[in-house]
Amino acid sequence: MLFGQYVPSWDSSYYPLLMTQNVSYRDYLMSKWLIIALGTFVSTILCFFYIFVDLKLFYLILAMGIFNIGINGYFVLWGGAYLKTPMDLTAAKNVFGDKNAFNLRVMLISMPKVLLPILFYFLGSLIYPFWGGFVLLILIGLAGIFFYKYAFQFIEKIYIREKYAALAAYKK
């Protein structure tokens, strides 16, 4: 979530150059989404030892991994289109400690990423305790992976619409 919500901001120092290259927004966003999905996948696999702690906890981690790849990855990219905080990666300071790096807008954009899985799990658990929520999270995550083309079309339109505002923000 921390990487993805600042997707164009990580590239702010060379964003104007990036916009002059023959790279489509779809390819740019797909590469960023793959980084998010790979990080989520690796994090989910590294949590394998939880199988020895509590099997249900392991199932929830697995379901959330699939949900995060299938749904939250798109929400993270979508939110990044509206956050135009330039990141100076050459500076010695911590970019997340910067006073402009975390604000109310970041918080509001992050809320669906936190609340949606809780809501879906709750709704599924009303049908069948624990397993209903588990299965619903997995099914929604798999549907998100299956319909990735539509998600990227939507996100790409937003990035194209916000392109000039991002260029202006990064030049400041």
Contact map, one row per residue, 1 for C-alpha under 8 A:
1111100000000000000000000000000000010000000000000000000000000000000000001001000000000000000000000000000000000000000000000000000000000000000000000000000000000000000000000000
1111110000000000000000000000000000000000000000000000000000000000000000000000000000000000000000000000000000000000000000000000000000000000000000000000000000000000000000000000
1111111000000000000000000000000000010000000000000000000000000000000000000000000000000000000000000000000000000000000000000000000000000000000000000000000000000000000000000000
1111111000000000000000000000000110010000000000000000000000000000000000001001100100000000000000000000000000000000000000000000000000000000000000000000000000000000000000000000
1111111000000000000000000000000000000000000000000000000000000000000000000001111100100000000000000000000001000000000000000000000000000000000000000000000000000000000000000000
0111111111000000000000000000000000000000000000000000000000000000000000000000000100111000000000000000000000000000000000000000000000000000000000000000000000000000000000000000
0011111111100000000000000000000100000000000000000000000000000000000000000000100110000000000000000000000000000000000000000000000000000000000000000000000000000000000000000000
0000011111110010000000000000000000000000000000000000000000000000000000000000000110010000000000000000000000000000000000000000000000000000000000000000000000000000000000000000
0000011111110000000000000000000000000000000000000000000000000000000000000000000100111110000000000000000000000000000000000000000000000000000000000000000000000000000000000000
0000011111111000000000000000000000000000000000000000000000000000000000000000000000000111100000000000000000000000000000000000000000000000000000000000000000000000000000000000
0000001111111110000000000000000000000000000000000000000000000000000000000000000000000010000000000000000000000000000000000000000000000000000000000000000000000000000000000000
0000000111111111000000000000000000000000000000000000000000000000000000000000000000000111000000000000000000000000000000000000000000000000000000000000000000000000000000000100
0000000001111111000000000000000000000000000000000000000000000000000000000000000000000111000000000000000000000000000000000000000000000000000000000000000000000000000000000100
0000000000111111110000000000000000000000000000000000000000000000000000000000000000000000000000000000000000000000000000000000000000000000000000000000000000000000000000000000
0000000100111111111000000000000000000000000000000000000000000000000000000000000000000000000000000000000000000000000000000000000000000000000000000000000000000000000000100100
0000000000011111111100000000000000000000000000000000000000000000000000000000000000000000000000000000000000000000000000000000000000000000000000000000000000000000000000100000
0000000000000111111110000000000000000000000000000000000000000000000000000000000000000000000000000000000000000000000000000000000000000000000000000000000000000000000000000000
0000000000000111111110100000000000000000000000000000000000000000000000000000000000000000000000000000000000000000000000000000000000000000000000000000000000000000000000000000
0000000000000011111111100000000000000000000000000000000000000000000000000000000000000000000000000000000000000000000000000000000000000000000000000000000000000000000000000000
0000000000000001111111000000000000000000000000000000000000000000000000000000000000000000000000000000000000000000000000000000000000000000000000000000000000000000000000000000
0000000000000000111111100000000000000000000000000000000000000000000000000000000000000000000000000000000000000000000000000000000000000000000000000000000000000000000000000000
0000000000000000001111110000000000000000000000000000000000000000000000000000000000000000000000000000000000000000000000000000000000000000000000000000000000000000000000000000
0000000000000000011011111011000000000000000000000000000000000000000000000000000000000000000000000000000000000000000000000000000000000000000000000000000000000000000000000000
0000000000000000000001111111000000000000000000000000000000000000000000000000000000000000000000000000000000000000000000000000000000000000000000000000000000000000000000000000
0000000000000000000000111111100000000000000000000000000000000000000000000000000000000000000000000000000000000000000000000000000000000000000000000000000000010011000000000000
0000000000000000000000011111110000000000000000000000000000000000000000000000000000000000000000000000000000000000000000000000000000000000000000000000000110010000000000000000
0000000000000000000000111111111000000000000000000000000000000000000000000000000000000000000000000000000000000000000000000000000000000000000000000000000000000000000000000000
0000000000000000000000111111111100000000000000000000000000000000000000000000000000000000000000000000000000000000000000000000000000000000000000000000000000000000000000000000
0000000000000000000000001111111110000000000000000000000000000000000000000000100000000000000000000000000000000000000000000000000000000000000000000000000100010000000000000000
0000000000000000000000000111111111000000000000000000000000000000000000000000000000000000000000000000000000000000000000000000000000000000000000000000000100000000000000000000
0000000000000000000000000011111111100000000000000000000000000000000000000000000000000000000000000000000000000000000000000000000000000000000000000000000000000000000000000000
0001001000000000000000000001111111110000000000000000000000000000000000000000000000000000000000000000000000000000000000000000000000000000000000000000000000000000000000000000
0001000000000000000000000000111111111000000000000000000000000000000000001100100000000000000000000000000000000000000000000000000000000000000000000000000000000000000000000000
0000000000000000000000000000011111111100000000000000000000000000000000000000000000000000000000000000000000000000000000000000000000000000000000000000000000000000000000000000
0000000000000000000000000000001111111110000000000000000000000000000000000000000000000000000000000000000000000000000000000000000000000000000000000000000000000000000000000000
1011000000000000000000000000000111111111000000000000000000000000000010001000000000000000000000000000000000000000000000000000000000000000000000000000000000000000000000000000
0000000000000000000000000000000011111111100000000000000000000000000110001000000000000000000000000000000000000000000000000000000000000000000000000000000000000000000000000000
0000000000000000000000000000000001111111110000000000000000000000000000000000000000000000000000000000000000000000000000000000000000000000000000000000000000000000000000000000
0000000000000000000000000000000000111111111000000000000000000000000000000000000000000000000000000000000000000000000000000000000000000000000000000000000000000000000000000000
0000000000000000000000000000000000011111111100000000000000000000100110000000000000000000000000000000000000000000000000000000000000000000000000000000000000000000000000000000
0000000000000000000000000000000000001111111110000000000000000000100010000000000000000000000000000000000000000000000000000000000000000000000000000000000000000000000000000000
0000000000000000000000000000000000000111111111000000000000000000000000000000000000000000000000000000000000000000000000000000000000000000000000000000000000000000000000000000
0000000000000000000000000000000000000011111111100000000000000000000000000000000000000000000000000000000000000000000000000000000000000000000000000000000000000000000000000000
0000000000000000000000000000000000000001111111110000000000001100100000000000000000000000000000000000000000000000000000000000000000000000000000000000000000000000000000000000
0000000000000000000000000000000000000000111111110000000000000000000000000000000000000000000000000000000000000000000000000000000000000000000000000000000000000000000000000000
0000000000000000000000000000000000000000011111111000000000000000000000000000000000000000000000000000000000000000000000000000000000000000000000000000000000000000000000000000
0000000000000000000000000000000000000000001111111100000001001000000000000000000000000000000000000000000000000000000000000000000000000000000000000000000000000000000000000000
0000000000000000000000000000000000000000000111111110000001000000000000000000000000000000000000000000000000000000000000000000000000000000000000000000000000000000000000000000
0000000000000000000000000000000000000000000001111111100000000000000000000000000000000000000000000000000000000000000000000000000000000000000000000000000000000000000000000000
0000000000000000000000000000000000000000000000111111111011000000000000000000000000000000000000000000000000000000000000000000000000000000000000000000000000000000000000000000
0000000000000000000000000000000000000000000000011111111011000000000000000000000000000000000000000000000000000000000000000000000000000000000000000000000000000000000000000000
0000000000000000000000000000000000000000000000001111111000000000000000000000000000000000000000000000000000000000000000000000000000000000000000000000000000000000000000000000
0000000000000000000000000000000000000000000000001111111010000000000000000000000000000000000000000000000000000000000000000000000000000000000000000000000000000000000000000000
0000000000000000000000000000000000000000000000000111111111000000000000000000000000000000000000000000000000000000000000000000000000000000000000000000000000000000000000000000
0000000000000000000000000000000000000000000000000111111111100000000000000000000000000000000000000000000000000000000000000000000000000000000000000000000000000000000000000000
0000000000000000000000000000000000000000000000000000011111110000000000000000000000000000000000000000000000000000000000000000000000000000000000000000000000000000000000000000
0000000000000000000000000000000000000000000000000110111111111000000000000000000000000000000000000000000000000000000000000000000000000000000000000000000000000000000000000000
0000000000000000000000000000000000000000000000110110011111111100000000000000000000000000000000000000000000000000000000000000000000000000000000000000000000000000000000000000
0000000000000000000000000000000000000000000000000000001111111110000000000000000000000000000000000000000000000000000000000000000000000100000000000000000000000000000000000000
0000000000000000000000000000000000000000000000000000000111111111000000000000000000000000000000000000000000000000000000000000000000000100000000000000000000000000000000000000
0000000000000000000000000000000000000000000100100000000011111111100000000000000000000000000000000000000000000000000000000000000000000000000000000000000000000000000000000000
0000000000000000000000000000000000000000000100000000000001111111110000000000000000000000000000000000000000000000000000000000000000000000000000000000000000000000000000000000
0000000000000000000000000000000000000000000000000000000000111111111000000000000000000000000000000000000000000000000000000000000000000110110000000000000000000000000000000000
0000000000000000000000000000000000000000000000000000000000011111111100000000000000000000000000000000000000000000000010000000000000000000110000000000000000000000000000000000
0000000000000000000000000000000000000001100100000000000000001111111110000000000000000000000000000000000000000000000000000000000000000000000000000000000000000000000000000000
0000000000000000000000000000000000000000000000000000000000000111111111000000000000000000000000000000000000000000000000000000000000000000110011000000000000000000000000000000
0000000000000000000000000000000000000000000000000000000000000011111111110000000000000000000000000000000000000000000010000000000000000000110111010000000000000000000000000000
0000000000000000000000000000000000001001000000000000000000000001111111111000000000000000000000000000000000000000000000000000000000000000000010000000000000000000000000000000
0000000000000000000000000000000000011001100000000000000000000000111111111000000000000000000000000000000000000000000000000000000000000000000010001000000000000000000000000000
0000000000000000000000000000000000000000000000000000000000000000011111111100000000000000000000000000000000000000000000000000000000000000000111111001000000000000000000000000
0000000000000000000000000000000000000000000000000000000000000000001111111110000000000000000000000000000000000000000000000000000000000000000110011000000000000000000000000000
0000000000000000000000000000000000000000000000000000000000000000001111111111000000000000000000000000000000000000100000000000000000000000000000000000000000000000000000000000
1001000000000000000000000000000010011000000000000000000000000000000111111111100000000000000000000000000000000000000000000000000000000000000000000000000000000000000000000000
0000000000000000000000000000000010000000000000000000000000000000000001111111110000000000000000000000000000000000000000000000000000000000000000000000001100100000000000000000
0000000000000000000000000000000000000000000000000000000000000000000000111111111000000000000000000000000000000001100000000000000000000000000000000000000000000000000000000000
1001100000000000000000000000000000000000000000000000000000000000000000011111111100000000000000000000000000000100100000000000000000000000000000000000000000000000000000000000
0001101000000000000000000000100010000000000000000000000000000000000000001111111110000000000000000000000000000000000000000000000000000000000000000000000000100000000000000000
0000100000000000000000000000000000000000000000000000000000000000000000000111111111000000000000000000000000000000000000000000000000000000000000000000000000100100000000000000
0000100000000000000000000000000000000000000000000000000000000000000000000011111111100000000000000000000001001100000000000000000000000000000000000000000000000000000000000000
0001111110000000000000000000000000000000000000000000000000000000000000000001111111110000000000000000000000000000000000000000000000000000000000000000000000000000000000000000
0000001100000000000000000000000000000000000000000000000000000000000000000000111111110000000000000000000000000000000000000000000000000000000000000000000000000110010000000000
0000000000000000000000000000000000000000000000000000000000000000000000000000011111110000000000000000000000000000000000000000000000000000000000000000000000000000010000000000
0000110010000000000000000000000000000000000000000000000000000000000000000000001111111000000000000000000011000000000000000000000000000000000000000000000000000000000000000000
0000010110000000000000000000000000000000000000000000000000000000000000000000000111111100000000000000000000000000000000000000000000000000000000000000000000000000000001001100
0000010010000000000000000000000000000000000000000000000000000000000000000000000000111110000000000001100000000000000000000000000000000000000000000000000000000000000000001100
0000000011011000000000000000000000000000000000000000000000000000000000000000000000011111000000000000000000000000000000000000000000000000000000000000000000000000000000001100
0000000011111000000000000000000000000000000000000000000000000000000000000000000000001111100000100000000000000000000000000000000000000000000000000000000000000000000000000000
0000000001011000000000000000000000000000000000000000000000000000000000000000000000000111111000100000000000000000000000000000000000000000000000000000000000000000000000000000
0000000001000000000000000000000000000000000000000000000000000000000000000000000000000011111100100000000000000000000000000000000000000000000000000000000000000000000000000000
0000000000000000000000000000000000000000000000000000000000000000000000000000000000000001111100000000000000000000000000000000000000000000000000000000000000000000000000000000
0000000000000000000000000000000000000000000000000000000000000000000000000000000000000001111110000000000000000000000000000000000000000000000000000000000000000000000000000000
0000000000000000000000000000000000000000000000000000000000000000000000000000000000000000111111000000000000000000000000000000000000000000000000000000000000000000000000000000
0000000000000000000000000000000000000000000000000000000000000000000000000000000000000000001111101100000000000000000000000000000000000000000000000000000000000000000000000000
0000000000000000000000000000000000000000000000000000000000000000000000000000000000000000000111111100000000000000000000000000000000000000000000000000000000000000000000000000
0000000000000000000000000000000000000000000000000000000000000000000000000000000000000011100011111100100000000000000000000000000000000000000000000000000000000000000000000000
0000000000000000000000000000000000000000000000000000000000000000000000000000000000000000000001111100110000000000000000000000000000000000000000000000000000000000000000000000
0000000000000000000000000000000000000000000000000000000000000000000000000000000000000000000011111110100000000000000000000000000000000000000000000000000000000000000000000000
0000000000000000000000000000000000000000000000000000000000000000000000000000000000000000000011111111110000000000000000000000000000000000000000000000000000000000000000000000
0000000000000000000000000000000000000000000000000000000000000000000000000000000000000000000000001111111000000000000000000000000000000000000000000000000000000000000000000000
0000000000000000000000000000000000000000000000000000000000000000000000000000000000001000000000000111111000000000000000000000000000000000000000000000000000000000000000000000
0000000000000000000000000000000000000000000000000000000000000000000000000000000000001000000000111111111000000000000000000000000000000000000000000000000000000000000000000000
0000000000000000000000000000000000000000000000000000000000000000000000000000000000000000000000010111111101100000000000000000000000000000000000000000000000000000000000000000
0000000000000000000000000000000000000000000000000000000000000000000000000000000000000000000000000011111111100000000000000000000000000000000000000000000000000000000000000000
0000000000000000000000000000000000000000000000000000000000000000000000000000000000000000000000000000011111110000000000000000000000000000000000000000000000000000000000000000
0000000000000000000000000000000000000000000000000000000000000000000000000000000000100000000000000000001111111000000000000000000000000000000000000000000000000000000000000000
0000100000000000000000000000000000000000000000000000000000000000000000000000001000100000000000000000011111111100000000000000000000000000000000000000000000000000000000000000
0000000000000000000000000000000000000000000000000000000000000000000000000000000000000000000000000000011111111110000000000000000000000000000000000000000000000000000000000000
0000000000000000000000000000000000000000000000000000000000000000000000000000000000000000000000000000000111111111000000000000000000000000000000000000000000000000000000000000
0000000000000000000000000000000000000000000000000000000000000000000000000000001000000000000000000000000011111111100000000000000000000000000000000000000000000000000000000000
0000000000000000000000000000000000000000000000000000000000000000000000000001001000000000000000000000000001111111110000000000000000000000000000000000000000000000000000000000
0000000000000000000000000000000000000000000000000000000000000000000000000000000000000000000000000000000000111111111000000000000000000000000000000000000000000000000000000000
0000000000000000000000000000000000000000000000000000000000000000000000000010000000000000000000000000000000011111111100000000000000000000000000000000000000000000000000000000
0000000000000000000000000000000000000000000000000000000000000000000000010011000000000000000000000000000000001111111110000000000000000000000000000000000000000000000000000000
0000000000000000000000000000000000000000000000000000000000000000000000000000000000000000000000000000000000000111111111000000000000000000000000000000000000000000000000000000
0000000000000000000000000000000000000000000000000000000000000000000000000000000000000000000000000000000000000011111111100000000000000000000000000000000000000000000000000000
0000000000000000000000000000000000000000000000000000000000000000000000000000000000000000000000000000000000000001111111110000000000000000000000000000000000000000000000000000
0000000000000000000000000000000000000000000000000000000000000001001000000000000000000000000000000000000000000000111111111000000000000000100000000000000000000000000000000000
0000000000000000000000000000000000000000000000000000000000000000000000000000000000000000000000000000000000000000011111111100000000000000000000000000000000000000000000000000
0000000000000000000000000000000000000000000000000000000000000000000000000000000000000000000000000000000000000000001111111110000000000000000000000000000000000000000000000000
0000000000000000000000000000000000000000000000000000000000000000000000000000000000000000000000000000000000000000000111111111000000001001100000000000000000000000000000000000
0000000000000000000000000000000000000000000000000000000000000000000000000000000000000000000000000000000000000000000011111111100001011101100000000000000000000000000000000000
0000000000000000000000000000000000000000000000000000000000000000000000000000000000000000000000000000000000000000000001111111110000001000000000000000000000000000000000000000
0000000000000000000000000000000000000000000000000000000000000000000000000000000000000000000000000000000000000000000000111111111000011000000000000000000000000000000000000000
0000000000000000000000000000000000000000000000000000000000000000000000000000000000000000000000000000000000000000000000011111111111111111000000000000000000000000000000000000
0000000000000000000000000000000000000000000000000000000000000000000000000000000000000000000000000000000000000000000000001111111111111100000000000000000000000000000000000000
0000000000000000000000000000000000000000000000000000000000000000000000000000000000000000000000000000000000000000000000000111111110011000000000000000000000000000000000000000
0000000000000000000000000000000000000000000000000000000000000000000000000000000000000000000000000000000000000000000000000011111110010000000000000000000000000000000000000000
0000000000000000000000000000000000000000000000000000000000000000000000000000000000000000000000000000000000000000000000000001111111111000000000000000000000000000000000000000
0000000000000000000000000000000000000000000000000000000000000000000000000000000000000000000000000000000000000000000000000001111111111000000000000000000000000000000000000000
0000000000000000000000000000000000000000000000000000000000000000000000000000000000000000000000000000000000000000000000001001100111111100000000000000000000000000000000000000
0000000000000000000000000000000000000000000000000000000000000000000000000000000000000000000000000000000000000000000000000001100111111110000000000000000000000000000000000000
0000000000000000000000000000000000000000000000000000000000000000000000000000000000000000000000000000000000000000000000001011111111111111000000000000000000000000000000000000
0000000000000000000000000000000000000000000000000000000000000000000000000000000000000000000000000000000000000000000000011111110111111111100000000000000000000000000000000000
0000000000000000000000000000000000000000000000000000000000110010000000000000000000000000000000000000000000000000000000001001100001111111110000000000000000000000000000000000
0000000000000000000000000000000000000000000000000000000000000010000000000000000000000000000000000000000000000000000000000001000000111111111000000000000000000000000000000000
0000000000000000000000000000000000000000000000000000000000000000000000000000000000000000000000000000000000000000000000011001000000011111111100000000000000000000000000000000
0000000000000000000000000000000000000000000000000000000000000011011000000000000000000000000000000000000000000000000010011000000000001111111110000000000000000000000000000000
0000000000000000000000000000000000000000000000000000000000000011011000000000000000000000000000000000000000000000000000000000000000000111111111000000000000000000000000000000
0000000000000000000000000000000000000000000000000000000000000000000000000000000000000000000000000000000000000000000000000000000000000011111111100000000000000000000000000000
0000000000000000000000000000000000000000000000000000000000000000001001100000000000000000000000000000000000000000000000000000000000000001111111110000000000000000000000000000
0000000000000000000000000000000000000000000000000000000000000000011111100000000000000000000000000000000000000000000000000000000000000000111111111000000000000000000000000000
0000000000000000000000000000000000000000000000000000000000000000011001000000000000000000000000000000000000000000000000000000000000000000011111111100000000000000000000000000
0000000000000000000000000000000000000000000000000000000000000000000001000000000000000000000000000000000000000000000000000000000000000000001111111110000000000000000000000000
0000000000000000000000000000000000000000000000000000000000000000001001100000000000000000000000000000000000000000000000000000000000000000000111111111001000000000000000000000
0000000000000000000000000000000000000000000000000000000000000000000011100000000000000000000000000000000000000000000000000000000000000000000011111111000000000000000000000000
0000000000000000000000000000000000000000000000000000000000000000000000000000000000000000000000000000000000000000000000000000000000000000000001111111000000000000000000000000
0000000000000000000000000000000000000000000000000000000000000000000000000000000000000000000000000000000000000000000000000000000000000000000000111111111000000000000000000000
0000000000000000000000000000000000000000000000000000000000000000000001000000000000000000000000000000000000000000000000000000000000000000000000011111111100000000000000000000
0000000000000000000000000000000000000000000000000000000000000000000000000000000000000000000000000000000000000000000000000000000000000000000000000011111110000000000000000000
0000000000000000000000000000000000000000000000000000000000000000000000000000000000000000000000000000000000000000000000000000000000000000000000000011111111000000000000000000
0000000000000000000000000000000000000000000000000000000000000000000000000100000000000000000000000000000000000000000000000000000000000000000000010011111111100000000000000000
0000000000000000000000000100110000000000000000000000000000000000000000000100000000000000000000000000000000000000000000000000000000000000000000000001111111110000000000000000
0000000000000000000000000100000000000000000000000000000000000000000000000000000000000000000000000000000000000000000000000000000000000000000000000000111111111000000000000000
0000000000000000000000000000000000000000000000000000000000000000000000000000000000000000000000000000000000000000000000000000000000000000000000000000011111111100000000000000
0000000000000000000000000000000000000000000000000000000000000000000000000100110000000000000000000000000000000000000000000000000000000000000000000000001111111110000000000000
0000000000000000000000001100100000000000000000000000000000000000000000000000000000000000000000000000000000000000000000000000000000000000000000000000000111111111000000000000
0000000000000000000000000000000000000000000000000000000000000000000000000000000000000000000000000000000000000000000000000000000000000000000000000000000011111111100000000000
0000000000000000000000000000000000000000000000000000000000000000000000000000010010000000000000000000000000000000000000000000000000000000000000000000000001111111110000000000
0000000000000000000000001000000000000000000000000000000000000000000000000000000010000000000000000000000000000000000000000000000000000000000000000000000000111111111000000000
0000000000000000000000001000000000000000000000000000000000000000000000000000000000000000000000000000000000000000000000000000000000000000000000000000000000011111111000000000
0000000000000000000000000000000000000000000000000000000000000000000000000000000000000000000000000000000000000000000000000000000000000000000000000000000000001111111100000000
0000000000000000000000000000000000000000000000000000000000000000000000000000000011000000000000000000000000000000000000000000000000000000000000000000000000000111111111000000
0000000000000000000000000000000000000000000000000000000000000000000000000000000000000000000000000000000000000000000000000000000000000000000000000000000000000011111111100000
0000000000000000000000000000000000000000000000000000000000000000000000000000000000000000000000000000000000000000000000000000000000000000000000000000000000000000111111110000
0000000000000000000000000000000000000000000000000000000000000000000000000000000000000000000000000000000000000000000000000000000000000000000000000000000000000000011111111000
0000000000000000000000000000000000000000000000000000000000000000000000000000000000010000000000000000000000000000000000000000000000000000000000000000000000000000011111111100
0000000000000011000000000000000000000000000000000000000000000000000000000000000000000000000000000000000000000000000000000000000000000000000000000000000000000000001111111110
0000000000000000000000000000000000000000000000000000000000000000000000000000000000000000000000000000000000000000000000000000000000000000000000000000000000000000000111111111
0000000000000000000000000000000000000000000000000000000000000000000000000000000000011100000000000000000000000000000000000000000000000000000000000000000000000000000011111111
0000000000011010000000000000000000000000000000000000000000000000000000000000000000011100000000000000000000000000000000000000000000000000000000000000000000000000000001111111
0000000000000000000000000000000000000000000000000000000000000000000000000000000000000000000000000000000000000000000000000000000000000000000000000000000000000000000000111111
0000000000000000000000000000000000000000000000000000000000000000000000000000000000000000000000000000000000000000000000000000000000000000000000000000000000000000000000011111
